[in-house]
Structure formats: C-alpha cells, structure tokens
Amino acid sequence: MTPERLFGAMAFRHPWRSYQARILADLEAHLDDRKLHVVAAPGAGKTVLGLEIIRRIGLRCLVLAPSLLVRDQWIERLKSDFVQDRLPDLAGLVSTDLTADVPLRVSTYQGIHQKRNETFPAFELLCLDEAHHLRRSWWHTLTGMADRHDCVTLSLTATPPYDAAAREWANYDALCGPIDAEIPAPELVKSGDLCPHQDLVFAAVTRHAADYVRNREEEAGSLDMLRNDPEMLAMIEALPWIADCRAHAAEILEAAELFSAMLIYLQDAGRPLPSYARRLLQIRRGDIPPQSWDWLQVLCDGLKARLPSSTLQALTRMGALRNDRILLPPPKFTDRIEILRDDDTRLVACLEIHALERAARGADLRMAILVDRIGRLSLTSEATATGFNAVHLFRRLTADGGCSDAAIMTGQVVVLPRALAEGLAAQPLPGRPDHVLIEGRDFDAAIARANAAFHAGDVRVIVGTQAFLGQGWDAPGLNSLVLGTNLASFVAVNQLRGRALRIDRRPPGKCSNIWHIAIVPDEHVSGEDLEALQRRFACFARIDREALEIRSWFAPEASCTAQNEKARRLAATHGDLARDWDSAMQVGEDIGGRLMQETGIARRQSQVILPRGSGLASLWRRLFDRPVPEHEIRRTLGRMGHLVLESLRQLGDIGTARDITPYILEGPEGHRLGLDRATRYEETLFHETLRQVLDPVTNPRYLIVVPAGFLRGRAQLFAVPPRFDGNKRRAEIFWKNWQAMLGRGQLVYTRTVAGRGLLQSARLRTSRNRTTHNLQWK
C-alpha cells in the first residue's frame, strides 16, 4: 500500500495554533540534517503536530511511543483530527504490528527493543514520541535500527534530559539531533493552551528530628576521628613523598591528587608543609581547601595498603569499609535524607494540604496526590495501615466517614466509591463499606469509571502512584497536584507537573496549584530535602507572584511557619493567578517574551573567578587588595560571552545565520549572563561551555594560563571546555579567541608530568568557584 493514499487523505480539521504554524513554516529548514527535534510543553499538541509533519514529509513512517496508552492516542488523534470520514477503514494503512507492511506503524519502545533481532519492512521516517524515555538499551537498539534504515528522524518531547550525564546527553543528541524548535510552558499559558498555575512549597518538620541530629553528630564525630588520627598522621609524615618530596617530584606529579590529599591532611592537623611541595604544585597555603570527606576518600583509596590497623578498625566501626571497599562518607550519612523524609511527616503534610485546598475550592476541587508505593498488603486487611503509601493515605483521608469522594488509582488496583462500581467485579474493602476494590478483568473499566467520575466531580481526590499517573493520564479537570514522590530529575518532575497544567474547557478560568513537600530537620527551612527541591526547581520556570516574574530560582522563607503561611495565602488566592500571569508576562517583543537561560555569578565570586586585566590599574588593585569595579566585571563578562559564542560558532555547533548576541544584567545578587535570539539547544550549549570555564576545574586536557604580570601575584588557571579539548586544533580555536578577546594566555597540555602538576594546582585553586543556572521569562 503506497503512503500517498493515507497521507493524501489526511487534513487537520482545526486551525493551527501560532506556535505550531511557526514550526511547520520552517519545516524544510529544520530538516537540513534529516533530523527534526521539537520540544513542546505538555498541552502544546505534540501528537497532532507530529502527524502533520509526517503527512508533509510523506514517507513510510514508524512511530514509537513510551506506552500502549500513548501509542493508542496516536491512532485516535489520526482518526478524529485528520481522516475522520475520508478513511473510515484504516486497515492496510495503519497498524500496531511491527511486521505489517503499511505506510504508518505505531508501536512502543519496549516492543521494538524486544524484537530488536528481527527484520521489519522498510520505513524511511522514524518518529520518537516522548523521546526523553530513551534509556541506554533502547537508545542502542534505535541507533542501530536508524542506521540500517538510513531514515529521517522526528523527535518529540516535553522534557529533554537537560540534567542527564554528559554521555547520556551525547547519545540523546546523536539520535535526535539538536533541538530545532521549542514551545515553553509560559508561551502556552499566554496563548491559553495551558492554564495559569503556581508551584507551592509546604515545609514540615520531621518527626525524626532527634535521629537526624544524632546522625549529624555521629558524622561530625566520625570525620573528626579520621582527621585527628595520630597513627594516620604519623604514617603520612613518614612517607617519602612528604619527607623528601624534591627527590620524588616525578612520582608526585603522576599522582598529584593523592599528594594534595596528603597536604590537606597535614595542614588540617596544623603540621608544617614541605616548602617544595607548595612550589611543586604552584600553590599557597590559602589555596589548600579545608578537610572533607571527598579528600579523605582520595587519601584512603590511595594509601589503602598502608593504612594503620587502628584506622581500618575505625572505618569498619563507622560502616565505611564494605567488601574491601572504602566508602566515605559512610552510607548511613549519605542516606540521611531518608531520615528527613519520614513516612508520618509526609502523610500528615498531604492531609494538611488536602484540607486547605478543600476549604479553598470546595466542590471545584479536583486533586491528585502522588506517592511512590501502593501498600497493597493493607488493602484487604483490617490491620492498621502503616507507611507512606497510597492505601494508608487513602484510609486516613476517609477515616470517620470523611472524604467520601476519594479513590485510588494505580497500575494494579483501583478503589472506587461503591456507587460508581455497579456492574463491576468488585471486592469489599475492610473498614470502608462505602468503597470497593477492583482488579483483574474489570481493571480497565474501573479506570474509565474513575476518570469519568473525576471529570464529573463524583470523585474529587485521587490517591495514586507516580508510575501510573505520571505518564499518559489525561484528566483536564485536575487543579491541585501534590507531589509526594521522591523525585529529583527534570524529566520525571516535569511529566508529573504537566498533568495539572492542561486546560479544561468546561469550567473556564481553571487555575492549578502544584504542591512540593520539603521535610526539614527543625523550624528553620533547610536541609538535604530542601536542597533536592531547589535542584528540582532549577529546571523549570515558575511564577513568583510576589515579584511578578517567571523564573526558576526559589528562595524559601526562613521558618516553616512563615513558609506555610505564604503557601496557604497563595493557594487561597488561586483565583488571581490569571491576572498575575498576565502581569508577569508583559515583557519582551515578538511573541511577547521568551524563556531565557542565564548563568549567574555572585558579586563575591566575580572578584575571584573572572580573568584579571593586564593594565596598571589592575596590577595596583591586586597589590593593595582592592575590589574589581563593576564596570570592569561587566566588560570582562561580556568578553567571556563573546569568546564562548564565537568559539562554538567556529566549531559549527552554533550557526551564523541569526544575530545571536550575549547580554548582561546586574542585580543585588550579582551579574547574570544570557544569550539573545538563540534556540534553547544553543543556549544550553553556550551556558554549559561557559560554566565549564568558570566553575571548578575537573580534568581538562588543556588549561589556559593567564600570567600575573610583573608585580607579585600568581597566574590564573582556566579549563578549556571538553567540547574543545579533543585535540590541539580544537583547543587552539578556543585559545586564539581567548587571546583576541581577553588579551593574554598560554595553552598548556595537562597530560604531561608538568601539566599534571599544573592541573592539580588548578583543581585546588578553583575548588570554591561557583556559578548558578537560571531560567527567566524576558
């Protein structure tokens, strides 16, 4: 069957939204590299956009989706929005069978991976829906298949894995290609295709505060025990590298990190350092960082065969020696976040959020509370449920006849009000006569009933698992989402948030609250759970209603009481969200604003991490320890931005067709550097490269050494970013641009003996350097 019959009969039944039309208008340009990569927030209409692109390309196509539910949505959208009466029978044209020789096949990533050794009929276009789901094994399967079929690729996602490891991003980029077009959530709110929403943080004090404090004290005691170990100290002082480091200079530079760990141990103990040691690594005492678990790990790993027996016994007692491996800090300290996230505190926090949302919304409430576990053993038992799971939370919500409009939805079982389960094979629920349990053959029918009841308001609260509700569940009425899950990755969090962002045409003016729970050790809002939450927030833009800005960074109130009062006030005034979004988006030109990435540098950091000037004024400031003036910081930052941009252009990673320019903003916190008129991919690449220059040096093949001048001072050391250090020709692109824009520098290869010493000096001297990554609508 030829593709023309199917694609020729397809015609979209609705007008295209402005951002969809913009992508379609540029389709040919985007396909220059035979790859089209579109990033669009949930609700942007990725499926119909993908079908239209497939129609316009007109090649035999294989569509892959992350689940059977999403797979079936493609066929449903094709029927309802494109062919309807033109092709009532799609047999011979569309199939979910991978072996069918038809113009359009729709399957799943799991399906293609399970049959990766089989031969399929040819296809010329590969469409990857929700492409962020490409796990390592799936990526390997699809890369090989795409190469064999020499096909065009179309990748659609709401959440590229921006926070993935560098290698995983490289695999993703190789298969999907650079991001060609992006439709961010704020643009969809502006166009009315996503509802106004706000992210709220509820802080709760752990009930295990004593355990948390005890763990912190035990960690501090364990650290002190290792750093003040007299036998360890004596052993290090007797080592030939310390006793006569000049005679062992070549060996030391071969293991400069271990030698640094020795020096840190000695300085922390108040012992003198060999003068030649500091000369060898080109460092001063002030460059040596304080003692830490990371440096003790380096020391113990490097000297493992020499460690005194008393030290090994101490490591064993603190749980750091396992299977002949030393783990510092010991796992019981790295897992301390689990003490904070105690089940009782999280459960009570969810109950409090439910109570205040029900009071604020009344009959309009449509809430989903997502947890990680089902707690299935408690379903059919009269025993009291325990733990933070769906069943226990449901039982607490419905206790004493309360919250009769609650349900449970998971991938295994459904619990519904008895009145909604008529005709289904249901089991009684012990202790809850008004609700029943459905599983087995009627499971799908129960899911459909639950969705319909939620839409109608007969069910107002759904307790479910992230695995079931996070991907593919479509409930437009959802207006309150509680993320009770232990998630940190951008992909997972954004997928869940997307469930609450969809518009609901029936009650106009829908506004959503998205709740994040931070469990803290005491009344002060701090701790590991808050740090994980701040990393989560760094990946998406949210409205700050007090500042009337759309941005990513999050600064909590100082106390739990103040933070929760603020969250309650904002939740109760959800009716003003649309007005506040309108005010926050009154910026920019063209589409009325754009989501920009920015690299932030605090004022104190900008004094130490930026290249210094070479003039007399700069030398005078260094001599008398004077701060660098604001105008010079701004000028140097601008040159750094142009350096990175021009170097990436010369590599071919950023095109020259558009007038892309860096910009600098000043604020009370410091400076922010951004890139104007760039795509999201170009921005990501630019900021990643810039931060690799300004953040702590890791393991580059090349360093740039900026001389100190003729007065007392030291050279500054900067990493050549990994994108440029594959070989000397690439490194010289960056170095020559450095010379042209910043004036001075020497390129040094770090894979020599002397280079390794300089590299370790750079690691020590830049260990305190820090930049931040921000998103802001402008």
N, C-alpha and C positions, 0 to 999 in steps of 0.2 A: 504494500500500500504506500503510495507516494505521500510525502509530507504536505504537498500542495492542497490536497483535499481537506485536511484538518486545518492547516494554518490559513488557507484561503477563506474558510468559513468562519474564522474567529473574528469577532469585533467587540470591543469593550462597550458595554451598554451605558456607561456613565461618563460624565465629563472627568477629565484628568485633573487632579489637584496640581497646584502651581509647581510644587517641588517635583512631582512625578513627571510633569511635562518638561521641566528643565533637564532632567536626566535623559529622557527619551530624545530630546532635541540634540543632545550631544553624544548620542549613541555611537555613531561612526568613529568619532574621535577617541572615545573610550576604548574601542575595540582594536586600536592600532597594534597592540601587543597580543591580540587574540585572548585577552582576559578582561573581564568586566567585574569589578568588585564594588558592591553597593552596601553601604552601612546606613540603616534606617531604624529609628527608634520604634519600639512596639506601637502598633496602631497606624504606621505610615502606609500600609497597604503593600507590603513587600511581595505577597503572593500574586496579586493581580499585576503588579509591575513586572514581576518575573515572567508571568505568562505573556504579557505584551512584548517583552524583549525577545522571548522565544519565538513568538509569532513573527516579529520583524526580521530576526536573523534567518528563520525559515529552514533550519537544519534539523535532521533527526536528533532527538534530544532524550537524554536520560536525566531525570530529576531525582535527587536523593534528599531525604528528609530525616530528622533525628528520631521520629516515632511513627507508628502506624496512624495515630490521630492526625498528625501534621501531614502525613502522606495523603490521607483521605481528603483533607481540606483542599489540597491542590486540585483534585478531581472535582470536588464540589464547586470550587470557585470557577473552574473551567466551564462547568455546565451552567451555573447560574448567571455568570457575568460575561461570558464570551460566546457560547454557541446556542444555548437555550433551544429554540425551536428549529434552528438551522440544521442541527445534527442531533436529533433525538436519540439516535443509537450510535454510541462511540465504539462499538465492537469493531476490532480490526484497525482502530486508530489510536486508542489509548489503552494501556494495560498496566497492571501492577506486577506482572510476571516478567522477570528479568530476561527470560529466554524468548519472549514474544518479539516477533519482527514487525514492530509498529512504529509510527512516527514519534509517539510520545510514551515513554515508560516512566513510571513513578514508583520508587522503591525507598528503602531505608538504608542508612549506613551499615546497620547490623547485617541486613540482608546481603549487601554487596560484599561485605567482609567475609561472611560465612561461605559464600560461593566464589571466593577470590581465585580459586584454581580452575574454575570452569570457563568455557568460551561462550561469549554472548554475541548476538547480532550486533553489527556495527552501529555506532552513533557518532555524530560529529559535534554535538554540543553537550557539555556536562554542566548541569545546574546543581549547585550545592546550597541547599536551604539551611539556614541557621548554621553557617559554616564554622562557627566557633566550637561546634561539637566535635571537630576533627581531632580525635585522640591520636596518640602516636601510631598505634597499629592501623587505624583507619586511614591516617594520612599516608602511610606506606602503601597500603592497598590502592588508594585512589591515585597516588602519584604514578605508580606503575601502570595502572589502567589508562590514565590520561595520556601517558607517553605512548602506550601501544596504539591507542585510537587516534592520536595526534589531533585532539579535539579542542575546540574553543571552550573556555570555562566561564561560567556566570556564577558568582558567589554572592549570596545574600545573607546578611546578619544584622541583628540589632546590637550585638555586643562583641566586637573584635577583642581577642585576648590581649589587650594592651599591656596587662600586668603579667603576662606569661614570661617564662625564662627566655633568654635571648635565642637559644637554639630552637625552642618551640615556635617562637615568633618567626624565625627564619624559615622553618618548614611551612608554616601557615602562609607566609608571604610568597614562597616559591610556588605553591599550588594555586593560591587565589589571586596573586598579583597585587600590586599596590592599590590602595583604596582610591577609586575613581570619583566617587560621589558619596556625600554623607547628608543625611537628614536628621539633625539632632532633635531631642525632645522639646527644647524651648521653641523651636520653629513650628513644631506640630501643635503646641499649646497656642501659639499665636494664630495659627490658621484654623483652630477649632477642631483639630483631629485628635488631640489628646486633651484630657481635662486638666484644669488647674489643680495642682497638688502641692503638698508640703511634706518634708521629711521631719519627723519629730523624734526627739531622744528622751526616753524615760530612764532615769537613773535610780537604781535600787541598791541598797547596802546589803552585802552578802550576810547570810546568817552564820557563815563560817568564818567570821572576821578573826576569831581567835586562832583558828587553824592557819589562816592566811598570814597573820602576824608571826605566828610561830615558825612558819615556813620561811618567811623573810629573815627572821633572826637566825634560823638554822643555816640559811645560805650565807649570811654575813659571817657567821662563826666558822663555817667550812672554808670560806675564802680566806679569812684571817689565819686559819690553821695552816693552809698551804703557803701563804705569802710570808709567814713567820716561822717556817720550819727550819730549825737550826741545822739539821743534817743536810737538808737540801741546799741551804746557803753555803755550808762548808764544801759540799761537793762541787757547786758551781765555781766557787773561788779557786778551787784546786785544779780546775780544768785547764789544759794547756792553752786553749783559746783566750782565757782570761789572764792566766799567769804570764804568758808571753805572746800576746796577740800579734806583735810585729812579725814574729817568726812563722806564724800560721795565717798570714793575711790572705793567701790564695785560697786556703780551705774555708776561711771565714766567709769570703765573698761568694763561695759556692753555696753557702747555707746562711745567707745574710739574715733571713727572717728568724732562724733559731738563735743566731748571735744577738739579734735585737731583743729577743725574749729574755736572754741571759742578762743583758744590760738593764732591762726594765726591772728584773727581779732584784738585782744588786742595788739600783737606785731606790727602789721602793723600800728596801731594808736599810737604807741610809749608809750603804757602803760606798767607798770611792770607786770610780770607774777608771779603767786604764785610759790614759790620755790618748794613746794611739788608737784606741777603739773608736773614740768620737771622731778622730781625724780620718780614720779608715772609712767610716760611713758618712762623713761630712755633716755631722750633726752637733748641736749643742745640748747641754743638759735640758734646757727648756723644750727641746724637740721630742724628748723621750716621753711617751704618753704614760698615764697612770696605769698601775697594775689592773688587770681584768681577767675574767675567765678565758677570754679568747687567747690572751697572751700566755696564760698558764697552760692552755691546751697545746699551743705550739711548743712550749718548753717541755712538757711531759711527753709529748709524742717524740720529740727529737732526742730526748735523754732517757727514753723508756728503759733501755738496757742498763742504765747506770743509776736509776732511782734507788735511794736507800730503802731498805725493807720497811722502816717505820713510815715512810711516805706512802709506799704501796698499801700498807695496812690502813692508813688513814683514808686513802682513796677507796678502799674496799668498804670501810665503815660508812662512808658518806654515799655509797651506791654509785661511784664513778668508774669502777673497774668491772667490766662485764665482758665475758668471753674473750679475755685477753685484750680488750679494747678499753681505752681511757676516754670517758665522755665527760667533758667539762663545759658548762656546769652540769652536775648530775641531773638526770632526767626528772627527778622529783622537784627540782627547782624550775626547769624549763616548762613543765606542765602546770605551773601554779595557776594559770588562767582557769583551769578546771575547778580549782577550789572556789574561785570567784563565781563561776557560773553554776552555783549550786542549784539543784532542782527546785527546792522550795521557793527561793527568792524569785526565780524566773517565772514560776507558776503564779505566784501572788502578783507579780508585776503585770502579767497578762490579764489577770482578773481585774486589777485596778484600771487598766486601760479600757477593758470592755465596759466597766461600769461608767466611766466618764464619757465614753463615746455613746453609750446608750442614752445617757442623760442628755447629751447634746443633740443627738439626731432623732431619737425616738423611733417612730415607725419607719423612717427613711434609712435606718441603719442596715448596711449590707457589709458584714465584717468577715474576714478570713484570718484565722490565727494559725501560723505555720510552725510546726515543730519537726524535730528530726526523727522521732520514733513513734511507733503506733501504740505500744503497750498492750499488745493483743491478748496476752495471758490474763489480763484483768477484765476482758470483755464479758466472759461467761462465768465470772467468779463473784461470789458475794463478798469476798475479802476486800478490805480497803485498798484502793489503788495507790500506788506509790510512784515516784519518779516524775520527771518532766516529759510526758508523752501525751499523745492525743487522747487516750482513754481517760487518764487521770484528770486532765484539764477539762474534758467534757463532763466528767462526773462532778467536779467542783462547780462548773457553770450551772449545772442542772440540779444541784443539791437543794433540798427542801422545796421542790416544785418551781424553782427559779429557772429562767431562760428556757422555757419550753420550746422555743423556736430555734434550737441549736441542732446541728447534725455533725456527723463525722464523715469525711471523705478521704480515703487512702487508696493505694493501689491494690489492696487486698480485701478490704471490708468497707461497708457503708452502714452508718447508723442514721435512721430517719425517724421523725415523729410517726407514731403508729397510724395516724390518719392519712399519711401520704404513702403508705406501703400496701394499700389494698390491692389484692391480686398478685402480690409478690411472695415468693417463698421466704418468709421471714422467721427469725427466731426471737423469742422474748429476751429482753435484756435484764439480767438480775438487778433488782433495786431501782429500775427505771421503767415502770409499767407503761409510761406514755411513749416509749421509744422501742424500736426493734432493730435487730441486726440482720443485714442481708449480705450474702456472699454466694459464691458458686455461680450457677447458671443464670440467676437473675441479677448478677452484679451490674452488668451494663445498663439494664433497665432501671436499676436503682440510682445509678449515676445520672441518667437522664431525668429521673424524677427529682433528684436533689437540685440539679441545675434549674429545672423549671420552677421549683418551689422557691429557690433563691431569687430568681428573676421576679416572681410574683410577690415575694415578701412573706410567704408562709414559713420560710426558713430565713432567719436574719443573721445567724452566726454559724460559720462553718469552721470546724477544727480539722485540720488536715496536715498531711506531711508534705514537706518541700518537694520530695521526689515526684509526687502525683500532681500537685497543684502548680508547681513551678514552671512546667513546660507544657504548653498547649492548652491548658484550661482556659476557657473563654467565658468570663462572667462580666459583661459590661457594667452591671449594676454595682460591682464591688467598689465601695467608697471608704473602707477602713481596712488596712492591712497591717497585721502585727508580725514582724519578722522575729520569731522566737528561735530561729535556727542559728547554728554556729557556722556562719558563712563569712568569708573574707574576700573571695575573689570577685573581681569586677563582673565577670560573666554571670556567675550564679546570682549575685545580688540584683543585677540589673534585670535579669529574666524574671525574678520574683516581683520586683517593683513594677515591671511592665503590666502585670495582671491588674493593678489598681489604676493605671493611667488611661485605660481605654474609656472612650466617651460612651454615654448611654443616652440614646436619642429620646427615650420616653420621658424621663423627668429632666427637662432642660436645666442647665446650671449645675450639673454634678461637679463636686469638688472632693478630692481624696486626701486622706491622711495616711501616711506611711510611717509606722512606728518602729523604731530601733531601740533595743533594750541594752543598756550598759550596766553591768553589775560591778560595783565598786567596793573597795575594802572598808571605807568609812564614809562619813558625811561629805568629805571633800571629793569632788568629782575627778578621779584619777585612777590609774592602774592599768593593767595589761588589757582588760576588756575594752576600756575606752580607747587605748592605742589601736587595737584592732578595728574599732569602729571608725576612727579617724582615717585609717588606711582605706577602709571601705568607702568613706565619703569622698576621698581624694579622686575617685574615678568617675564621678558623675556630678553634673551641675544641679543645684537645688536653689530654691528661692530662700533668701534671707529676708523675711518680711520686715524686720526692724530697720535694716539698711536699704531695703527695696532694691536689692541686687540679686542677680542669678549667678551663683558661683559655687565652687566645690569645697572650699575650706570651712572648717567647723570649729568654733571656739565655744566650749560649754560654759555654763555659769559655774561659779566657784563651788557651790554647795548643791547637794541633791535637792534640798527643799526649794532653792531658787530655780534650779533647772526644771524641776517638775511643775512648779507654778507657771513657768514660762510655757512649757509644753501644754498644760491644761488651758491656758489663756489662748494660745494659738489654735488648739483643737476646737475650742468652743466658738471661735470666730471664723470657722471654715467658710462661712457664707461670704466673707470678704476676700477670699483667695483670688477670685477672678479679677477684682479691682486691683489688688496688689500685683498680680502678674502683669496686668496692663501697664502699670506704672513702672515696674522693673524693666520692662522690655522697650521702653521708649528711648532707645539708643540706636546708634549706627545708621547705616544707609542701606540702599538696595532692598534686601528682604526685611529690613527693619531690625537688623542686628545679626550677630553671628557668635557662635560659641568658640571662644579662643582659648588656646593653651598658653600658659605663661610659666617661665622659670623665675622664681622669687629668690632674692638674695637679701638677707637681713643686713641692717646697717653695720653691725659689728663684723659680720662675715665679709662684707665688701671691702673692709680695710685690709684684709689679710689674703683673700683668695684671688684677687684680680692682679694681673700683671702690673708692675710698677713702671712709672715713666723713667726716662733716662736724663731728664734735664736737671739743672742745678736746683730748681725748686724742689724736685722730688728727692734729690740727694739730701738737701737741707732738712726736709721733713723726716727722713729716715734717721738722720744723725741726731735730731732733737726729739724724736718720737712724737711727731705731730700727725694728726689725722689727715687723710687724703680728703680734699674738699669735694663737695657734692658734684660740682660741675665736671671735675676730672673723673669721678666714678662714672658719671653718666656717659662721658665721652668714651671711656675705656670699654664700658658695657656695649655701647653702640658698635665699636670696632670689633669686639668679640662676636657680636651677632653677625656682622658682615663677613667676618672671617669664616664662620661656620657655614653660612649660606653660600658664599662663593665657592668654598671647597667642595660642598656637596653638589653644587652645580657642575663643577669641573669633573667630578666623578660620574655625572649623569644621573644621580639619584634624585635631583630636583631639576625640573625643566626650566627653560629660559623664556618660554612664550609669555608668561604673565609677569607683571611688575610686582614681584614679591619683595617686601622690604621689612626689616626689623623695626620695632618700636620699643620705647622705654617709658615706663610710668613710675612716678615716685609717690610714696605714701608714708604714713607714720612708721610702718613696719620696715621700710627699706625700698628696694627697687624691684620692678618686675619687667622682664624682657619677653616680648612676644613677636610673632611673625604675621604680618598683614598680607591678605589676599593669597594665602596658601591653602591647600587641601588639608584635611585632618591628618592624612598619612604624612604629608610633607612637614606639617607642624610636629608630629610625633617624632619623626626622624631628626628634625632640627633640634628639638629640645633634648632628646636622648643624647645627641652628639655634644651639645653644649654642656650638659651636666657631666658627661664623661671627662671634659676638660677641667671643670671647676670643682667637682666632688673629689673625695679621697682617691688617690692613685691606687690602682689594683695591680694589674700585671701586664702593662702595655709592652709591646716590642720596642717602641720608640718613646723617648722623652724629649721635650723641648726645654732647654736650659736657658733661662734669661739671666744674663750677668748682673752682678750687683753694682758695678761702677767702681770708681777709684777710691771712694771712701769706704769705711768699714761697713760691712754688710755681707749678705750671702746671696748666692744665686737662687732664683725661684725655679721650681720644677713643675712642669705640666705634662700630662699624658697626651700622647697622640691618640685620638679615639680609635677603637678597634676597626671601624669602617675604613680607616686609612692605613692601618699598620700591617696589612697583609704582605706587603713587600716595600722596598725602599722607594720605588717610583710613586706608589700611592702616598707614602708618608711624606715625600717631598712636596706633593701637592699642598698638603696642609701646612708644612713648614714654610714654603715660599709665600703662601698667603699670609701666614703669621708675620713674616718679615715685612711684607708690603703694608700691612695694616697696623701692626704693633711695633715694628721697627727693629727689634732685636731678638736674637735667639740662636741656639745651636741645636742641631738634631743629633741625638745620641742613641745608639743601638744598645738595648739593655741585655742582650743575650751574650755579652762578653763578660769576663771576670770583673773588669772595672765597671761595666754597665750594670751588673747586678748589685754592686755596692751603691751606685747612684740610685737605682730603682728602690732599694730598701730605704735609703735616705728620704726619697720622695714619699714613700708609704708612711713613714713616721711623721714627717713634717706636714703632711696634708691630712692626717687622720681626723682632725677636728673640722675640716671643711664641710659645709653643708649648704645645699640649695633646696628649694621646695618646688613642687609641681602643682600648678593651679589651673582651674578652668573658670572662665568668666564670660558672660554674655556681654558683648560690646556692640 
